[in-house]
């Protein structure tokens, strides 16, 4: 009798588990990876860890990257800034949020070219202080406001339906939880407003086991060295659609006078960073061993149903 009771309980638990998995998959278009497993795994970088990382490496980044910590870039920063400004569609009178603003290089360029106001957020104490100083030197304190805080919770810093655009310029990948970040960013964007992301995403090569192994190895090291949580392209689009945003376009950045990854390679050489067996194969295009793909994407918030 006791054994029968145990068996019935085990069957009930199994049925409940199967039902749960089916419902979960049904709600997520039958893609199990939409569950944010990375947010639960040890090694996922917390906002404080990201802030500490940029505080520790502040001088190194300043030496190599200058005022714009963008790895996928032009040989001349003005060309990069102008390209991003046009991609986002920035215009006079707009209010935008630069989420993860670094030391303020792009924001300063935008505000110097257009009559706009920028609210910038950063988790790093040293970058926050440097951004304030850079903005002051350029005489743009009336157009750019910098706050030190966790960009996962923009809704706790700013009112709902506040910004014309929220932008992530190679800062999206630092998120501990991409779903939380985008969900809260969506709340502070006006109907018809924009979320723009320029960043690196996991490379998807489903038919190549060898390259998948290389990618897995490289991503592990990349996330470690850069305190990253490299996002999944399809997952990101899925999250945004569930948040009532429409993907208007997605593309590899067509940056004028692309620097062929010279700056990031210089950064790796100076700091002895390698993703594969003491040899950095991130840029081995002939063998197809890029571990990430650079993308920019433009989402527009649909009108809320009332």
HELIX and SHEET records of a PDB file:
HELIX    1   1 UNK A    2  UNK A   27  1                                  26    
HELIX    2   2 UNK A   32  UNK A   34  5                                   3    
HELIX    3   3 UNK A   37  UNK A   39  5                                   3    
HELIX    4   4 UNK A   47  UNK A   56  1                                  10    
HELIX    5   5 UNK A   58  UNK A   65  1                                   8    
HELIX    6   6 UNK A   77  UNK A   88  1                                  12    
HELIX    7   7 UNK A  105  UNK A  113  1                                   9    
HELIX    8   8 UNK A  125  UNK A  137  1                                  13    
HELIX    9   9 UNK A  151  UNK A  153  5                                   3    
HELIX   10  10 UNK A  154  UNK A  157  1                                   4    
HELIX   11  11 UNK A  172  UNK A  174  5                                   3    
HELIX   12  12 UNK A  178  UNK A  187  1                                  10    
HELIX   13  13 UNK A  209  UNK A  226  1                                  18    
HELIX   14  14 UNK A  233  UNK A  242  1                                  10    
HELIX   15  15 UNK A  262  UNK A  270  1                                   9    
SHEET    1   A 7 UNK A 144  UNK A 148  0                                        
SHEET    2   A 7 UNK A 117  UNK A 122  1                                        
SHEET    3   A 7 UNK A  95  UNK A  99  1                                        
SHEET    4   A 7 UNK A 163  UNK A 169  1                                        
SHEET    5   A 7 UNK A 189  UNK A 202  1                                        
SHEET    6   A 7 UNK A 292  UNK A 301 -1                                        
SHEET    7   A 7 UNK A 245  UNK A 251 -1                                        
END                                                                             
